[in-house]
Amino acid sequence: MKPTFKAQPMQVQVPATSANLGPGFDSLGLALGMHDRYIAQVLDEQVIDIDITGEGADNLPRNEKNLVIKSMYKGFEFLGGKPRGVALRALNVIPHSRGLGSSASAIVGGLSLARALVLGGNERMSNDDMLNLANEMEGHPDNVAAAIYGGATIAWQEMQHGHNVALSVQLEVDPRISALALIPSTAVSTSKARKMLPELITHADAVKNSANTALLVHALQHRPDLLHTATQDFLHQSYRADAMPASFALLTKLRKAGVAAFISGAGPTVLVLHTGGSPEVEELTRAAGDKFTAMSLGISRGGASIL
């Protein structure tokens, strides 16, 4: 059924996300208290009008190649058809290519806008539908699941009736847990980081990694005191050290001090989960030094939302 578009503009916000959380490679995600905002309106003219403020403002495309626009059009097609034109305003605060889910934010933001701009869009596109559309674009569901649902998420893919389906469940994060992002000025591309991973790992490392992933699910919900052990990874981080030597040196330093630190997503941001107050945050910030910008973040309990 051809969609009926709303005339008024719609605004959404989407949280930053951290994937993997140490051992949960391509499966665990966490929504963070830092949000990109997008406003869009359907136009009668055949034009794409884009304005971008903040992160990536000088580098992101202002045409149909823009990831938010591509995602909007994918959402419109799912809902029955595209409008003649759209206007988009983006306020980006999530750092790009730092492992904090900027592409997931753009994808989920675009899909959320498409749903919001169509009458009855919420009934015609569920969050589960959005997860699968986003997964098709992102290639893995960890970041996009956290961006959609908020909190911590476990995401996976399985074959159903001959089709690959993305699924996820949401975890309620213990309210004592906060995050500290230690963000370097240098970027690392996700594709480059993935190419550094080995085809095979030892059975012993697989056992330790699966145990820590299971423990991490419990630690996030009920036992923050176990986060240091639970965030130890044996699957991917060490293989990427050459792409982010400063981040890996900081990671090693913090973990030796008993801090629950890990590489956020494909890096190079180092994320710390903690239950401390301002003195602990200040101490961690000093430990990171001037090569890193420290951002103290809460856990975003909700995902993408209409404003």
C-alpha positions in Angstrom: 0.0 0.0 0.0 1.4 3.4 -1.0 2.2 5.4 2.0 0.7 8.7 3.0 3.4 11.2 4.1 3.0 13.7 7.0 3.5 17.3 6.1 5.2 18.4 9.3 8.9 17.8 10.0 9.8 15.0 12.4 12.8 14.9 14.8 14.5 11.9 16.2 17.5 11.3 18.5 19.7 8.2 18.4 22.2 7.2 21.1 25.9 6.4 20.6 26.7 2.7 21.0 29.6 0.5 22.0 29.8 -3.0 20.5 31.6 -6.1 21.7 32.2 -4.8 25.3 35.3 -6.9 25.3 34.5 -10.6 24.6 31.0 -10.2 23.0 32.3 -9.8 19.5 29.5 -8.9 17.0 26.8 -9.8 19.6 26.9 -7.4 22.6 26.0 -3.8 22.4 25.5 -0.9 24.9 23.7 2.4 24.3 25.5 5.4 25.7 24.2 8.8 26.9 25.4 10.8 23.8 22.9 11.4 21.0 22.9 12.5 17.4 19.7 14.4 16.3 18.1 14.4 12.9 15.1 16.5 11.6 13.5 15.6 8.3 10.5 16.8 6.2 9.0 15.4 3.1 9.1 17.8 0.1 6.9 18.1 -3.0 9.9 19.0 -5.2 12.3 16.4 -6.5 15.2 17.5 -4.4 17.4 16.4 -1.5 18.2 19.3 0.8 20.8 18.5 3.5 22.4 20.5 6.2 24.9 19.0 8.7 26.3 20.5 11.9 28.9 19.0 14.2 30.9 15.8 13.6 31.6 15.1 9.9 30.0 18.4 8.8 32.9 19.1 6.4 33.2 15.5 5.0 29.8 13.9 4.8 27.9 13.9 1.5 25.0 16.1 1.0 23.2 14.0 -1.7 21.6 10.6 -2.0 24.9 9.0 -0.8 24.4 10.4 2.7 23.9 7.4 5.0 20.9 9.0 6.8 19.2 9.6 3.4 20.0 6.1 2.1 18.5 4.7 5.3 15.4 6.9 5.0 14.8 5.7 1.4 15.3 2.1 2.5 12.6 2.7 5.2 10.3 4.4 2.7 10.6 1.6 0.3 9.7 -0.9 3.0 6.7 1.2 3.9 5.5 1.3 0.3 7.2 4.1 -1.6 9.5 7.1 -1.6 8.4 10.8 -1.5 9.5 13.1 -4.3 12.0 14.9 -2.1 13.2 15.3 1.5 14.9 17.9 3.6 17.3 16.7 6.3 19.0 18.6 9.2 21.6 16.6 11.2 23.3 17.6 14.5 26.1 15.1 14.9 27.9 14.8 18.2 29.0 11.1 18.0 32.7 11.0 16.9 33.2 9.3 13.5 35.4 6.2 13.0 36.1 6.0 16.8 34.1 2.8 17.6 31.1 4.7 19.1 28.4 3.7 16.5 28.2 6.8 14.4 27.1 4.7 11.3 24.6 2.8 13.4 23.2 6.1 14.6 22.8 7.4 11.0 21.2 4.1 9.8 18.7 3.9 12.7 18.1 7.6 12.6 17.1 7.4 8.9 14.9 4.4 9.4 13.2 6.1 12.4 12.6 9.2 10.4 11.0 7.3 7.5 8.7 5.5 10.0 7.8 8.8 11.7 7.1 10.6 8.4 4.5 8.0 7.2 1.0 7.9 8.6 0.7 4.6 10.5 4.4 4.0 10.2 4.7 2.5 13.7 2.2 -0.1 12.8 3.7 -0.9 9.5 7.4 -1.0 10.6 8.0 -2.7 14.0 11.3 -2.3 15.9 12.1 -5.9 14.8 11.6 -4.9 11.2 13.8 -1.9 11.7 16.5 -4.1 13.2 16.6 -6.3 10.1 16.6 -3.4 7.7 19.5 -1.8 9.7 21.3 -5.1 9.9 21.2 -5.4 6.1 22.9 -2.0 5.8 25.4 -2.4 8.7 26.2 -6.0 8.1 26.1 -7.0 11.8 23.4 -6.3 14.4 25.3 -5.4 17.6 25.4 -1.6 17.3 22.1 -1.1 15.6 20.3 -3.3 18.1 21.6 -1.1 21.0 20.7 2.0 19.0 17.1 0.8 18.5 16.3 -0.7 21.9 18.7 1.1 24.3 20.4 -0.4 27.4 22.5 -3.4 26.8 21.5 -5.8 24.0 22.4 -9.3 22.8 22.0 -9.6 19.0 22.4 -12.5 16.7 21.5 -13.8 13.3 19.8 -17.0 12.3 18.2 -18.6 9.2 14.4 -18.7 9.2 12.5 -20.0 6.2 15.6 -19.6 4.0 16.2 -16.0 5.1 18.8 -14.5 7.4 17.1 -12.8 10.3 18.5 -10.5 12.9 17.2 -10.9 16.4 18.0 -9.3 19.8 17.1 -9.2 23.4 17.5 -6.2 25.8 19.2 -6.3 29.2 18.4 -4.0 32.0 21.8 -2.5 33.0 22.5 -2.2 36.8 21.9 1.5 37.6 25.2 1.7 39.4 27.2 1.3 36.1 28.4 4.3 34.2 30.8 4.6 31.2 33.8 6.7 30.5 34.9 7.0 26.9 38.6 7.8 26.3 38.7 9.0 22.7 41.9 9.5 20.7 42.2 12.0 17.9 43.1 9.3 15.4 40.5 7.3 13.5 40.4 3.6 12.6 38.1 2.2 9.9 36.0 -0.8 10.8 36.9 -2.6 7.6 40.6 -2.2 8.2 40.2 -3.5 11.8 38.2 -6.5 10.6 40.9 -7.5 8.1 43.3 -7.9 11.0 41.4 -10.7 12.6 42.7 -14.3 12.3 40.8 -17.1 10.6 41.4 -19.4 13.6 41.9 -19.1 17.4 42.9 -21.7 19.9 40.3 -23.9 21.7 41.6 -22.5 25.0 41.0 -18.9 23.9 37.5 -19.8 22.7 36.6 -21.4 26.0 37.8 -18.4 28.0 36.0 -16.0 25.7 32.7 -17.8 25.8 32.9 -18.0 29.6 33.6 -14.3 29.9 30.8 -13.4 27.5 28.3 -15.3 29.6 29.7 -13.8 32.8 29.4 -10.3 31.3 25.7 -10.7 30.7 25.3 -11.3 34.4 27.7 -8.6 35.5 26.0 -5.9 33.5 22.6 -6.7 35.1 23.5 -7.7 38.7 27.2 -7.8 39.5 29.3 -4.8 38.5 32.1 -6.1 40.7 32.7 -8.8 38.1 33.0 -6.4 35.2 36.8 -6.4 35.2 37.0 -10.2 34.7 34.0 -10.3 32.4 35.3 -7.7 29.9 38.6 -9.6 29.3 38.7 -10.5 25.6 40.6 -13.4 23.9 39.0 -13.2 20.5 39.8 -9.9 18.7 41.4 -7.0 20.6 45.0 -8.1 20.7 45.0 -8.8 16.9 44.1 -5.2 16.3 46.8 -3.7 18.5 49.0 -2.5 15.6 46.2 -0.4 14.2 45.8 1.5 17.5 49.0 1.3 19.6 48.2 4.2 21.9 44.8 2.8 22.6 46.1 -0.7 23.3 48.8 0.7 25.6 46.2 2.5 27.6 43.9 -0.5 27.6 46.8 -2.7 29.0 47.7 -0.1 31.6 44.1 0.3 32.8 43.4 -3.5 33.0 46.6 -4.1 34.9 45.2 -1.6 37.5 42.0 -3.6 37.8 39.8 -1.3 35.6 37.1 -2.8 33.4 38.4 -1.3 30.1 38.0 -2.6 26.6 38.3 -1.3 23.0 34.9 0.1 22.0 33.7 -1.6 18.8 36.5 -1.6 16.2 38.3 1.1 18.1 40.2 3.2 18.7 38.2 4.5 21.7 38.8 2.8 25.0 35.6 2.4 27.0 35.6 2.0 30.8 32.6 0.6 32.8 32.7 1.7 36.4 30.6 2.4 39.5 32.8 5.2 40.9 32.1 8.9 41.3 33.9 12.0 40.2 37.3 11.2 41.9 37.5 7.9 40.0 36.6 9.6 36.7 39.2 12.2 37.3 41.9 9.6 38.1 41.1 7.6 35.0 41.2 10.8 32.9 44.6 11.6 34.3 45.8 8.1 33.5 44.7 8.4 29.9 46.9 11.5 29.4 46.6 14.3 26.8 46.3 11.9 23.8 42.7 11.1 24.7 39.6 13.1 25.3 37.6 11.8 28.2 33.8 11.8 28.0 31.8 10.7 31.1 28.6 9.0 29.8 25.6 7.4 31.4 24.0 4.4 30.0 21.1 5.3 27.7 18.1 3.3 29.0 16.1 4.0 25.8 17.1 3.7 22.1 16.1 5.9 19.2 13.1 8.2 20.0 10.9 10.8 18.5 11.4 14.3 20.0 
